[in-house]
Amino acid sequence: YTILTATIFGVFAFVEWLAGRVIEHSGVAVALVAFTAIGVAFSLNAVHARIESFVERALFRRRHLAERHLAAVSAGLPYAENSGAVERALLHEPAEAYSLSCATLFKRDDAGNYTHDGEILDPAVALQLQGTRRAVRLHQLSMDERWDAQTGPILAVPVFVQARLHAIAVYGGHVNGEDIDPDEVESLEAICTAAAMAYDHLDAVQVRREIARWRKLAERQTRELAAMRERVSLLADQTQRNGP
């Protein structure tokens, strides 16, 4: 998109410069040259705006729809009710919206590795993400053939929960072979940030549930202990009344 827009701008800038040179060497009065140049500039700007608007609508409509869709997903993601919904938003939604070749989530295990179905992610990826806290290109970090920029996953995006790298989302390029561009990277980072908020929320909910469970257990044990003490006290009273 940036390259195409710059190309259109360059073409119109050249046409504007050429028109100015033609007018300048036509021998007309300086004032007329100035007014004509201004008129040409405004006309070219108007045409450029219309062409840019057409390009936006015709060529990049799907992309803008995808960006708006993922922005809406990111906005609602912190309120997800379970981890399954979070993972779907991290993997299925971007892959569907941007037509990505693959999307995988590597989660931290007890040993500190990031795994998916028994596959361990290259530790260099996690170290780089912890240092930059931004998305990284996999082929720049590892010689592993899985990270081939043309055929395999190409981008790793961190999911930090309370300053700890909780998970790593790995995305492939577009199914047509195109790379993930900077605007799309920013969108993927945004959805991973929202996922981090969702995981933090779910962890907090789990902690509250555990606290409530232990509180109920403590209350039940307190009641049982009180009942046991009462039975012991009654038994002691009965023993005294039936003394020798």
C-alpha positions, 0 to 999 in steps of 0.5 A, spaced: 500 500 500 505 504 501 509 503 495 503 504 491 501 510 494 508 513 493 508 511 486 502 515 484 504 521 488 511 521 484 507 520 478 503 526 479 509 530 482 512 529 475 506 531 471 506 537 476 513 539 475 513 538 467 506 542 466 510 548 470 516 547 466 512 547 459 508 554 462 515 557 464 518 556 457 511 558 453 513 566 454 507 568 457 507 573 463 509 571 470 503 572 473 499 568 468 504 563 469 503 563 477 496 563 476 496 557 471 501 553 475 497 554 482 491 552 477 494 545 475 497 544 482 490 544 485 487 540 479 492 535 480 491 534 487 484 533 486 485 528 481 490 525 485 485 525 491 480 521 487 485 516 484 487 515 491 480 514 494 479 509 488 485 505 490 483 505 497 476 502 495 477 498 490 484 494 491 485 495 499 477 494 501 479 487 504 485 489 508 481 495 511 475 490 513 480 485 516 483 491 520 477 494 522 475 486 524 481 485 528 480 492 532 473 490 534 476 483 536 482 486 540 477 491 543 472 485 546 478 480 547 480 482 554 473 480 557 473 473 554 470 468 558 475 462 557 482 461 554 479 457 548 476 464 546 482 467 547 486 462 543 481 463 537 482 470 537 489 469 537 489 464 531 483 463 527 481 471 527 488 473 524 489 467 519 482 468 517 482 476 516 489 476 513 489 470 509 495 467 513 498 461 511 498 458 518 498 461 526 500 457 532 500 459 539 506 456 543 505 456 551 510 456 557 511 450 560 513 448 567 520 448 565 520 455 562 520 452 554 515 454 549 511 448 546 505 446 542 503 439 541 510 437 544 514 441 539 519 446 543 520 453 540 527 455 539 529 459 545 533 464 541 526 467 539 523 467 546 530 471 548 529 476 543 522 477 544 523 478 552 528 483 550 525 487 544 517 486 547 515 487 540 514 482 534 520 479 531 522 476 524 523 468 525 528 467 519 532 473 522 533 469 529 534 462 527 537 458 521 531 453 522 528 451 515 521 451 519 522 459 519 523 459 511 520 466 509 517 463 503 514 457 506 513 457 513 512 461 519 515 468 519 513 472 525 513 471 532 509 476 537 509 476 544 504 475 549 506 478 556 502 477 562 504 482 568 511 483 565 512 475 564 512 472 557 506 468 557 505 465 550 508 466 543 504 467 537 507 465 531 504 467 524 505 465 517 505 469 511 499 470 506 497 464 502 499 468 496 506 468 498 506 475 500 510 478 507 506 480 513 507 488 512 508 493 518 501 495 518 499 488 519 504 487 524 502 492 528 495 489 528 497 483 530 501 486 536 495 489 538 491 483 538 496 479 542 496 485 547 489 484 548 490 477 549 495 478 554 489 482 558 484 477 557 489 472 560 491 476 566 483 477 567 482 469 567 488 468 572 485 473 576 478 470 576 481 463 577 485 466 583 478 469 586 475 462 585 480 459 588 480 463 594 472 462 595 473 455 594 478 455 600 474 460 604 468 455 603 472 449 605 475 453 611 468 455 613 465 448 613 471 445 617 470 451 622 463 448 623 465 441 623 470 443 628 465 447 632 460 441 632 465 436 634 467 440 640 459 441 642 459 433 642 465 432 646 462 437 651 456 434 651 459 427 652 463 430 658 457 432 661 454 426 660 460 422 663 460 427 669 452 426 671 453 418 670 459 418 675 461 413 679 
